[in-house]
Amino acid sequence: MLKAYKEQQTVENRFRFLKNPYFIGRDFLEKPKREEAFAYVMMLSVMVYSVFECLIR
């Protein structure tokens, strides 16, 4: 349980840029479908990033 708690910071760091209000304008995400699609693309990119990070280490 402690290991899972310590790894939480790693996940939070990967999603930190999404919390930045300047990352993407609200004009682009005016429709719920676009918000959902953007979220899926971001999740996929974080997963690919994580895989490459593990392969490099």
C-alpha positions in Angstrom: 0.0 0.0 0.0 2.9 2.3 0.8 4.4 1.6 -2.6 1.2 2.5 -4.4 1.0 5.8 -2.4 4.6 6.7 -3.3 3.9 6.1 -7.0 1.0 8.5 -6.9 3.4 11.4 -7.3 4.6 9.9 -10.6 1.1 9.8 -12.0 0.4 13.3 -10.8 3.6 14.7 -12.4 2.5 13.2 -15.8 -0.8 14.9 -15.7 0.4 18.2 -14.3 0.4 19.9 -17.7 -3.3 19.1 -18.1 -4.1 21.2 -15.1 -2.4 24.3 -16.7 -5.2 26.6 -18.0 -2.9 27.8 -20.8 -2.4 24.3 -22.2 -5.3 24.4 -24.6 -7.9 27.1 -25.2 -11.5 26.7 -24.2 -12.5 27.7 -27.7 -11.3 24.4 -29.1 -13.1 22.3 -26.5 -16.5 23.9 -26.8 -18.3 20.6 -27.5 -18.5 17.7 -25.1 -17.4 15.2 -27.8 -14.2 17.2 -28.3 -13.5 17.2 -24.6 -13.9 13.5 -24.5 -11.8 12.9 -27.6 -9.1 15.2 -26.2 -9.1 13.3 -22.9 -8.6 10.0 -24.7 -5.8 11.3 -26.8 -4.1 12.7 -23.7 -4.5 9.3 -21.9 -3.0 7.5 -24.8 -0.1 9.8 -25.1 0.7 9.4 -21.4 0.6 5.6 -21.7 2.9 5.7 -24.7 5.2 8.0 -22.8 5.3 5.7 -19.9 6.1 2.7 -22.0 9.0 4.5 -23.7 10.2 5.6 -20.3 10.3 2.0 -19.0 12.0 0.8 -22.2 14.7 3.4 -21.9 15.4 2.7 -18.3 
